[in-house]
């Protein structure tokens, strides 16, 4: 379903659906590593014998974000991370400042609070992004 949506988007923009774009798509939707960045995708493809430029990866990731199939996330680093939006409830991320580990969380009360904030401001909320920074259990022990 997501692949068809991506193909349709490319066609609507008069862009080609290339083998390289398919490989990048598959790396994002493979579920192997949650929240990969462009460098990680580049490394994975290279390890499989595929020579794809980082620029091509960034361009394809931008296209996937424009389709609404992929979210671009800022974990406070000098680069973005990406995750598919396939039927996930709105969620946030707990990001360890020491080791960089990321854990997803979702809580109905947060979703309700954000909707109420929107209502109070006469703003219809659609989606939200929350990144909470701190230290994971393992790093707290150190």
C-alpha positions as CSV (number, residue, x, y, z in Angstrom):
1,X,0.0,0.0,0.0
2,X,2.8,2.5,0.9
3,X,4.8,1.5,-2.1
4,X,1.8,2.2,-4.4
5,X,1.3,5.6,-2.7
6,X,5.0,6.4,-3.3
7,X,4.8,5.4,-6.9
8,X,1.6,7.4,-7.4
9,X,3.2,10.5,-5.9
10,X,6.3,10.2,-8.1
11,X,4.1,9.8,-11.1
12,X,2.0,12.9,-10.2
13,X,5.3,14.9,-9.9
14,X,6.5,13.5,-13.3
15,X,9.4,11.8,-11.5
16,X,10.7,8.3,-12.3
17,X,10.3,5.3,-9.9
18,X,13.9,4.1,-10.1
19,X,15.5,1.0,-8.7
20,X,17.5,3.2,-6.3
21,X,14.4,4.9,-4.9
22,X,12.9,1.5,-4.4
23,X,16.0,0.3,-2.4
24,X,15.9,3.4,-0.2
25,X,12.1,2.9,0.3
26,X,12.7,-0.7,1.4
27,X,15.4,0.4,3.9
28,X,13.0,2.8,5.6
29,X,10.1,0.4,5.6
30,X,12.2,-2.7,6.5
31,X,11.8,-2.2,10.2
32,X,15.4,-3.3,10.8
33,X,16.4,-0.1,12.6
34,X,14.0,2.3,14.0
35,X,14.7,5.9,13.1
36,X,17.6,5.6,10.7
37,X,19.4,8.6,9.4
38,X,20.6,9.1,5.9
39,X,24.1,8.0,6.8
40,X,22.8,4.7,8.3
41,X,20.8,4.0,5.2
42,X,23.8,4.8,3.0
43,X,25.9,2.4,5.1
44,X,23.3,-0.4,4.9
45,X,23.0,-0.1,1.1
46,X,26.7,0.0,0.6
47,X,27.1,-3.2,2.8
48,X,24.7,-4.8,0.3
49,X,26.8,-3.8,-2.6
50,X,24.7,-0.9,-3.8
51,X,26.6,2.4,-4.6
52,X,24.1,5.2,-3.9
53,X,25.2,8.7,-3.3
54,X,24.2,10.4,0.0
55,X,22.6,13.2,-2.1
56,X,20.3,10.7,-3.8
57,X,19.4,9.3,-0.4
58,X,18.5,12.7,0.9
59,X,16.5,13.6,-2.1
60,X,14.5,10.4,-1.9
61,X,14.0,10.8,1.8
62,X,12.6,14.3,1.1
63,X,10.2,12.9,-1.4
64,X,9.0,10.3,1.1
65,X,8.4,13.0,3.7
66,X,6.5,15.0,1.1
67,X,4.2,12.0,0.4
68,X,3.4,11.9,4.1
69,X,4.6,8.2,4.3
70,X,7.7,9.1,6.4
71,X,8.3,11.5,9.2
72,X,11.5,13.5,9.6
73,X,12.5,13.7,13.3
74,X,15.0,15.9,15.0
75,X,16.7,14.2,18.0
76,X,18.9,17.3,18.7
77,X,21.8,16.1,16.5
78,X,23.2,17.7,13.4
79,X,21.1,15.4,11.2
80,X,17.5,14.2,10.9
81,X,16.2,10.7,11.5
82,X,13.3,9.1,9.6
83,X,10.5,6.7,10.4
84,X,7.5,5.3,8.4
85,X,4.1,6.6,9.4
86,X,2.3,3.3,8.9
87,X,-0.7,3.1,11.2
88,X,1.2,4.2,14.3
89,X,-0.6,6.1,16.9
90,X,0.8,9.5,17.5
91,X,3.8,9.1,19.8
92,X,6.8,10.8,21.2
93,X,10.5,9.8,21.7
94,X,12.6,9.6,24.8
95,X,16.2,10.4,23.7
96,X,19.2,9.6,25.9
97,X,21.7,12.5,25.9
98,X,24.5,10.1,26.8
99,X,24.2,7.0,24.6
100,X,21.7,8.3,22.0
101,X,19.2,5.5,22.6
102,X,15.7,6.3,21.5
103,X,12.6,4.8,23.0
104,X,9.1,5.5,21.7
105,X,6.2,6.3,24.0
106,X,2.5,7.0,23.6
107,X,0.0,8.1,26.2
108,X,-3.6,8.9,25.7
109,X,-3.5,11.7,28.3
110,X,-0.8,13.6,26.2
111,X,-2.9,13.3,23.1
112,X,-6.0,14.6,25.0
113,X,-4.0,17.5,26.5
114,X,-2.6,18.6,23.1
115,X,-6.1,18.4,21.6
116,X,-7.4,20.6,24.5
117,X,-4.6,23.1,24.0
118,X,-5.6,23.3,20.4
119,X,-9.3,23.8,21.2
120,X,-8.5,26.5,23.8
121,X,-6.5,28.4,21.1
122,X,-9.2,27.7,18.4
123,X,-6.7,25.6,16.6
124,X,-7.6,22.2,15.1
125,X,-4.7,19.9,15.8
126,X,-3.7,17.3,13.3
127,X,-0.5,15.7,14.6
128,X,2.3,16.4,17.0
129,X,5.9,15.6,17.6
130,X,7.5,15.4,21.1
131,X,11.1,14.6,21.9
132,X,12.0,14.3,25.5
133,X,15.7,14.4,26.4
134,X,17.3,12.9,29.4
135,X,19.2,9.8,30.5
136,X,18.2,6.1,30.0
137,X,18.3,3.7,32.9
138,X,21.7,2.2,31.8
139,X,23.4,5.7,31.6
140,X,21.9,6.8,34.9
141,X,23.9,3.9,36.6
142,X,27.2,5.1,35.2
